Amino acid sequence: MSEARMLGVLGGMGPLAGATFMQRLTLLTPATRDQEHIPAILWSDPRVPDRTAARLGGGEDPLPWLLRGLRGLEAAGCGAVAIPCNTAHGWFEAMQDATRLPILHIVEAAADELRRLGVHDGRIGLLATKGTLAMRLYQERLEGRGYEVIAPDAEEMDRVVMPAIEEVKANRVAEAYAPLADAARRLIARGARAVVLGCTEVPLGISAGPALPFPVADTIDALARAAIGWAKPAG
C-alpha cells in the first residue's frame, strides 16, 4: 500500500476513544495478513482543551492544539485524517481550511452507518455532549438527509448523559452502561427508529453491557468504516 494511503488519526479526545478507534479500524478491515491492514498513525494528545467547555463555558480554545496535531500528521506523510471525537468537529471547517489533507467527517460517517443499518429516514435519537448538541453538528447534517433528530432534555443531559460520559473518561466504563442504555431507551420510547451514539465515549459505555434491542449507530465504528473506504476504495 502506498504512503498516500497512510491514515492519520487525531486522537486523545478522550484517549480511550482514540485507542478503541485504532482497534476497531483493525478489526473491521478485511485483511488476512499484516500487510493488508491500513497504515495508520495515532496522534493521541489528551492535553487538547475540553471542547464542550470551550463552546459553552468560555474555556480555552482547542483549535491551536488540533492544528498542531494536524501538522504532525501531515509531516508524518498521512494522506487523510480521522478524528474520533464528535465535539471536535465543531472546528471542522477551520481544521479543513488549515490542512491539505482531507478530513473524514464523523457525522457523514454516522449518516452512512444509519443507511447501512437500514434506517434511511424518520426520527433519530442522539446521545452526545452538550457541546455537540449546542453546535447542532448532527441536527443540521442529518435533517438535510431527511431525518428528524431528537435528544435528551436538559435535565437528562445534566443528570444522566454528561455524568456517564465523565465516567468513561475516568476509566469507569462499566458504570456508564446503565445510565446510557436508559437514555437510549427513552429516546426510542419517544419515537426514535435508531439511536446515534454521537460522542465517542458513549459507544464505550454502551458496549460494556448487553446489546440494545434496536438499531444503534456507533460513531467509532462508523468513522472506522469511512476510513477503510478511503484507504481501500471499492474497485
C-alpha positions in Angstrom: 0.0 0.0 0.0 1.4 3.4 -0.9 2.3 6.1 1.5 -0.6 8.2 0.1 -2.9 5.8 1.9 -1.4 6.3 5.3 -4.3 7.3 7.7 -3.7 9.9 10.3 -5.8 9.7 13.5 -6.2 12.9 15.6 -7.0 11.4 18.9 -6.7 11.8 22.7 -10.2 13.2 22.9 -10.5 11.1 25.0 -7.6 8.7 25.0 -9.7 5.6 25.3 -11.9 6.6 22.3 -8.8 7.1 20.1 -7.3 3.8 21.2 -10.6 2.0 20.6 -10.9 3.6 17.1 -7.5 2.0 16.3 -8.7 -1.4 17.5 -12.0 -1.2 15.6 -10.1 0.0 12.4 -8.1 -3.1 12.6 -10.9 -5.5 13.4 -13.2 -4.1 10.7 -10.6 -4.1 7.9 -10.9 -7.0 5.5 -7.4 -8.5 5.8 -5.8 -11.9 6.1 -2.2 -10.8 6.9 -0.4 -7.8 8.4 0.4 -6.2 5.0 -3.3 -6.0 4.1 -4.1 -3.7 7.0 -4.2 0.1 6.8 -1.1 2.0 7.7 -2.1 4.5 10.4 -0.5 6.9 12.8 -2.3 7.8 16.0 -1.6 11.3 17.4 -3.1 11.0 20.9 -2.8 14.2 22.8 -5.2 14.4 25.8 -3.9 17.9 26.5 -6.4 19.3 23.9 -8.6 21.6 25.9 -12.2 20.4 26.6 -14.3 21.0 23.5 -17.6 21.4 25.3 -16.2 23.8 27.9 -14.7 25.9 25.0 -18.0 26.1 23.2 -20.4 26.6 26.2 -18.3 27.9 29.1 -15.7 30.2 27.6 -13.0 27.5 28.1 -9.6 27.5 26.3 -9.8 27.3 22.5 -8.8 23.8 21.4 -8.1 24.8 17.8 -4.4 25.6 18.2 -3.9 22.1 19.7 -6.0 20.5 16.9 -3.9 22.3 14.3 -0.7 21.2 16.0 -1.9 17.6 15.7 -2.8 18.0 12.0 0.6 19.5 11.3 2.2 16.5 12.9 0.2 14.1 10.9 0.9 16.0 7.7 4.7 15.8 8.5 4.4 12.1 9.0 3.1 11.6 5.5 -0.5 10.9 6.1 -3.0 11.1 3.2 -6.2 11.7 5.2 -7.3 12.3 8.8 -9.9 10.8 11.0 -10.9 12.5 14.3 -12.6 10.1 16.8 -14.2 12.9 18.7 -17.6 14.3 17.7 -17.4 17.6 19.5 -14.1 18.5 17.9 -16.0 18.6 14.6 -17.3 21.9 15.7 -13.9 23.2 14.4 -14.1 21.1 11.3 -14.1 24.0 8.8 -11.2 25.7 10.5 -9.2 22.5 10.5 -10.0 21.6 6.9 -9.0 25.1 5.8 -5.7 24.7 7.6 -4.6 21.4 6.0 -4.2 20.0 2.5 -5.4 16.6 3.9 -9.0 15.5 3.6 -10.7 15.2 7.0 -13.3 12.4 7.2 -16.4 13.9 8.8 -17.8 11.8 11.6 -21.3 13.0 11.1 -21.3 12.0 7.5 -19.9 8.6 8.6 -22.8 8.3 11.1 -25.3 9.0 8.3 -23.8 6.3 6.2 -24.0 4.0 9.2 -27.7 4.7 9.6 -28.2 3.7 6.0 -26.1 0.6 6.5 -28.5 -0.3 9.4 -31.5 0.2 7.1 -32.6 3.4 8.6 -33.0 5.9 5.7 -35.3 8.5 7.2 -37.5 9.2 10.2 -36.9 10.2 13.8 -33.4 9.5 15.1 -32.3 9.7 18.7 -28.9 11.4 19.5 -26.7 10.8 22.6 -24.0 13.4 22.5 -22.2 16.0 24.6 -23.8 19.4 25.4 -21.3 21.0 23.1 -22.2 18.8 20.1 -25.9 19.4 20.7 -25.4 23.2 21.0 -23.4 23.3 17.8 -26.1 21.3 16.0 -23.5 19.2 14.3 -25.9 16.3 13.8 -29.1 18.2 13.5 -28.1 20.3 10.5 -26.5 17.4 8.5 -29.0 14.7 9.3 -32.0 16.9 8.9 -30.7 17.7 5.4 -30.8 14.0 4.7 -34.4 13.5 5.7 -34.0 12.6 9.4 -35.6 14.2 12.4 -33.2 14.4 15.3 -34.3 14.2 19.0 -32.0 14.3 22.1 -32.4 14.0 25.8 -33.8 17.1 27.6 -31.7 19.4 29.7 -32.4 17.6 32.9 -31.5 14.2 31.4 -28.3 15.7 30.0 -27.2 17.0 33.4 -28.3 14.0 35.4 -27.6 11.1 33.1 -25.7 11.7 29.9 -22.9 14.0 30.8 -22.0 12.2 34.1 -21.9 8.9 32.2 -19.5 10.4 29.6 -17.3 11.6 32.5 -17.3 8.0 33.9 -15.9 6.7 30.7 -13.2 9.5 30.6 -12.3 8.4 34.2 -11.9 4.8 33.0 -15.0 3.7 34.9 -16.6 2.3 31.7 -18.8 -0.3 33.2 -20.5 2.3 35.4 -21.6 4.2 32.3 -23.6 1.4 30.8 -26.9 1.6 32.8 -27.4 5.4 32.5 -26.5 5.5 28.8 -28.7 2.5 28.0 -31.6 4.1 29.9 -31.1 7.3 28.0 -31.1 5.4 24.7 -34.3 3.6 25.6 -36.0 6.8 26.5 -35.3 8.2 23.0 -36.7 5.0 21.4 -39.8 5.5 23.6 -40.2 9.0 22.2 -40.4 7.5 18.7 -36.8 7.2 17.5 -36.2 4.5 15.0 -32.5 4.3 15.9 -30.0 6.0 18.3 -26.8 7.6 17.2 -24.0 7.4 19.7 -22.8 10.9 18.9 -19.9 11.1 21.4 -17.1 8.6 21.1 -17.2 7.9 24.9 -20.9 6.7 24.5 -20.2 3.5 22.5 -17.6 2.5 25.0 -20.1 2.7 27.8 -22.9 1.0 25.7 -20.5 -1.8 24.8 -19.9 -2.6 28.5 -23.3 -4.3 28.9 -25.9 -6.3 26.9 -26.6 -5.2 23.4 -29.5 -2.9 23.0 -32.6 -4.3 21.1 -32.8 -1.5 18.5 -30.5 -0.1 15.8 -27.6 1.8 17.2 -25.1 3.8 15.1 -21.7 3.6 16.8 -19.7 6.6 15.6 -16.4 4.9 16.3 -17.3 2.0 14.0 -18.8 4.4 11.5 -15.7 6.5 11.3 -13.5 3.4 11.1 -15.7 2.2 8.1 -15.3 5.6 6.5 -11.5 5.3 6.9 -11.5 1.8 5.4 -13.5 3.1 2.5 -10.9 5.9 1.9 -7.9 3.6 2.3 -9.4 0.7 0.3 -11.8 2.2 -2.3 -14.1 -0.3 -4.0 -12.9 -1.4 -7.4 
